[in-house]
Amino acid sequence: MQRLFPSPLMSLWLLLAWLLLNQSASVGHWLLGTALAIAIPWFSERLRPQKPRVRRWGVLLRLMATVLWDICKSNVDVAKRVLGPRSAIRSAFVWVPLTIRDPHGIVMLAGIITMTPGTLSSDLTEDRRHLLVHALHCDDEAALIADIKSRYEAPLIVGLGEGTES
């Protein structure tokens, strides 16, 4: 079974994404979605140097709730700033030092930052120790860094089990 489904969770997400993107649950879409959900992880398995290891699902579920809340809150803030006076926007590029070393964790952190309106991950240093973040509004770089590290990076480190492999 492991050979047919090298990554069952990824297969499930691919099938769900296929059905949602096509806005159809017809038999044809189920069959094609299932075929893609089996084939994509099977062919891409060799491209992943290591598999992600989740150590604490509860921490990651709380992180997901935090991210969803931050996305909602940020949507309102960005709308106010974009529709308000031009002085309400003070964009900045900020280098965020990373503690997390797990490549999957770094990708998740960059994705979380990019999904949250008003921020965007734009670069990662070659040694994977700093992430460049663009913020639509940043009064205090240190506060932005502390917020990213405490709200997103720390739970990822705990949830993925330290995450300090290089």
WOURPE-V919894 format. One line per field, one symbol per residue. ss: DSSP state (H for helix, E for strand, L for the rest). phi: phi as a letter, one per 20 degrees, with the letter a starting at -180 (. if undefined). burial: + if it has 16 or more other ideal C-beta (glycine too) atoms within 10 Angstrom, else -. Layout:
BEGIN
ss: ???
phi: ???
burial: ???
END
This chain:
BEGIN
ss: LLLLLLLHHHHHHHHHHHHHHHLLLLHHHHHHHHHHHHHHHHHHHHHLLLLLLLLLHHHHHHHHHHHHHHHHHHHHHHHHHHHLLHHHLLLEEEEEELLLLLHHHHHHHHHHHHHLLLEEEEEELLLLLEEEEEELLLLLHHHHHHHHHHHHHHHHHHHLLLLLLL
phi: .fffdfbgfffffffffffffelbdfgffffffffffefffffegfeefbefceecfgffffffffffffffffgfffgfffeeffffdcfbecedfdefdfgfffffffffffffgncbecacfgeldbdededfcbecgffffffffeedfgfffffemmmdfe
burial: -----++--++--++--++---------+---+---++--+----------+------++--+---+--+---+--++--+------------+-+-+-+++++++-+++-++--++++++--+------+-++++++-----++--++-+++-++++++--+---
END
